[in-house]
Amino acid sequence: MLAVLISGPGWAAGEVNLLLNPSFETGAGAPDAWNTWGDGDFVWRADGARSGGRCMQLGGAAMALMYQRVPGSGGAAYVVHAWARSNAGGGAGALKIEFHDLWENKIAEQVQSIAPPTAWTEYTVAGVAPQGTARVTATVVGWGGSTVLFDDMLLMAEAVEPELLIDVHARSHTFGGFGAQIWDASADTRLVCETLNIRHVRTSSLPAAAYAAGNGIDVLWVRWQAPDAWMDGDNALLSEYVDDYAVLWADTVTNLATAGITPACIELSNEPDGRWNTYIAPADYNTLVKLTRAALDARGLTEVGIVGPSLSNLDWAGHNAAWINALDADGVAALAAWGVHAWDDGGICAGGASCMRSVWPAFGNPTAAQDPALPHFVTEFATKEDTFHGVTYPHPDSFRDYNAANTMAFAARVFENALALINSGAEAPFIWQATDQVWETKGWGLVDLAGQPKPAFEALRTLWPEIPMGAHVLDLGAQTEGLVYGGAFLDGARLVIGLVNDSPVEQTQTLRIAGVAGVQIVQAAACLVDEPGSLANAVPDTVQVANANLSVAAENRITVTLSGDSTLSLVLDVSYLAGDLDRNGRIDTADVALLVDCLAGPGVTERPAECGANAFAAADLDGDGDVDLRDAAVFAGAMR
C-alpha cells in the first residue's frame, strides 16, 4: 500500500496519511479510493471546499456513508481527523474508525457524533486496534434529514502509551450514589438494592417506595403520564391543563407524605420529549415546573425536589437544548437537579464510553449555561446495544427470558457506561432496571424472574458497593480508546478504581497513581466469563468473580491484564505525605490554615471547634494524641 507523506492543509508536515485521495480531489465521476453505502445523497462538489477544488456532501433524505479501508495491525493506535461543516445549519453526522480482522469481520469501532456549524471545523476519533486487527477503516457519515460536507481527511498511526494516569489532584465533582428503577419490594428487588448499595430508587409503586423510605434510600417518584383527558390525540399535554397537572402532583405528594413516604424528588413526566407517554412542549414544561414547585411549597412540601426535564436521550435531535433553554430563571430555580435518560449507546451512537462522552455535551453544556451548581441525575441508563463483536442477540426491549442482557459483553458495556456517565459529569446514574417483571415482555432486569442474577449484576457488585457516597470523582482525562477504560473515586485514604475491557481480546494496561506517597492494594475483584453461553440454544453466559493477584511497582504503578469482556474493581489504601493535612496530594497554604486551626497545645486531646475530626488526626504528625509546636516543627520540615 502507498502511504502519503503529507504537508497538507491543516496537518503538520511529515505526518503519514494512510488514506489515498484524502481531500477527494481526484476521480472520474466519483472520488478515487472511496467506497459508498446508504440511500442518501453523495454529492462530489466542485465548490465550497476547505482546500483544493473538491469536497464531499453527504446526507439528504437518507443516510450516506463513505469509507476507505487500509491495512492495520493489533496493538497500534490509530486516529482519524476530518474537517466538516453543515451545508445550511442543523447538519448531523458521524466520524468513525473501525477495526476488522483478515476476513473483514468488524472487531471494534469508535464513533464520534458531530453536529458541525456552517464553518469548517476539525473533528477527531481515535482508538487502539484490538489483537487480530488486519484492516482499519475511516468512515464519514451524513445522517438523513440533513447534509454535512467533509474535506481534508487524515488517518494515521500513533505511538501507544498504555498507561492510565490517576492523579488525586485532579478532582472533578462529588459522587452522589447509584440509583435503580424498581417496581416492587420483592426479595429480588431488595437483593439488588442492598447488594449494590443503591442510594436512590425511581418508582411509581407504593410498596417499593415504602421499602426504600424505610431503609434510608431516597425515593424519586415518577408519574409516567398525564390523565388521558388532558392530552390531545397525539399524547401531548394540552396547555390549558398544565395548572391542573401541577395540582395533581401536589395532591400525589401530599398523599404519599400522609402514608409516611416523603419523596426526596419527583420526576414530572417520563421523557416529555416523546409521545409514548406524555409529550410536554418546552414552554409548557417551564410553566409546569414553576407551578408544581409553588403548589408543593404551599402544602409545606418544600423539601421535595423536582428533577428534570429528564428527556429520553442525551443527544436526540437537540432536544435537551430546546427544553433546558426554555426554562426561565424561575423555572431553573424550581429544580433540585438536572435529569436526563441515557439511551444513546446503541440508539443514537455506538461505542460505549466513546458514545457517552461524545453526546454528553448536548445535555451538559446547556445545563452548565443555566445552572452548573445543580447535580446531574441520569434517571435511566443501561445500553441499547444488542450486537457485540459481530453477534446479534435478542433485544432486551422485546425479549424477556433470553436476550443480550444474559451476556458478559452486555455486562461490560453497562459497567463501562456507568463509569463514562460519571466521568462526564453525572452525580447519580440510575440503572434500568433492578428486576425483570412478569407483567412485561422486556428483559432489562439485573435479576431474572427465577431470581437468578444476570452478568451485569455480578459485575456491578464488585464495584458499586465499594464507592463511598460523597467520594471525589477523579478526572482521568481523555482515555485512549480501545484500551481498558476506567473511573476512579477518592474518599480520604480510600481510592476505588473501576476498569473494564469491552473488547473481545485480552488487554493489558498500567495504572500510575500520582499525588500520593504510597499505595496498598486492599481488594482486586475481577468479573469474567466462566462458561460461555449459547445464542443458538438461548443459554446465558455464566460468570465468575475472582481475586486478581496484583502488585504495586515503582512510582505507584499497577499493571493489570483484563480478558475480553471483563471488569476489574480495585480498592486501594493510599498514604499521603506528612503535612498533607487535607489529603489533596500536596502540601500548600490550605494545609497551613488547617494546622493553625488545630493547634491546641501539649496534652490537649480535644480538638478545637474550628478543627474537623479528620484534620485533627492528620495534624497530629508525631502521633502523640495532641497538636502542638512539635507537630508544627514536623510540618515545617515537610514543607522544605
Buried (B, 14 or more C-beta within 10 A) or exposed (E): EEBBEBEBBEBEEEBEBBBBBBBBBEEEEEBEBBEBEBEBBBBBBEEEBBBBEBBBBBBBEEBBBBBBBBEBBBBBBBBBBBBBBBBEEBBBBBBBBBBBBEEEEBBBBBBBBBBBEEEBBEBEBBBBBBBBBBBBBBBBBBBBBBBBBBBBBBBBBEEBEBEBBBBBEBBBBEBBBBBBBBBBBBEBBBBBBEBBBBBBBBBBBBBBBBBBBEEEBBBBBBBEBBEEEBBEEEBBBBEEBBBBBBEBBBEBBBEBBEEEBBBBBBBBBBBBBBEEBBBBBBBBBBBBBBBBBEBBEEEEBEEBBBBBBBBBBBBBBBBBBBBBBBBBEEBBEBBBBBBBBBBBBBBBBBBBBBBBBBBBBBBBEBBBEBBEEBBBBBBBBBBBBBBBBEEEBBBBBEBBBBBBBBBBBBBBBBBBBBBBBBBBBBBBBBBBBBBBBEEEEBBBBBBBBEEEBBBBBBBBBBBBBBBBEEBBBBBBEEBBBBBBBBBBBBBBEBBBBBBBBBBBBEBEBBBBBEBBEEBEBEBBBBBBBBEEBEBEEBEBBBBEBBEBEBEBEEEBBBBBBBBBBBBBBBBBBBEBBBBBBBBBBBBEEEBBBBBBBBBBEEEEEEBBEEBBEEBBBBBBBEEEEBBBEBBBEBBEEBEE
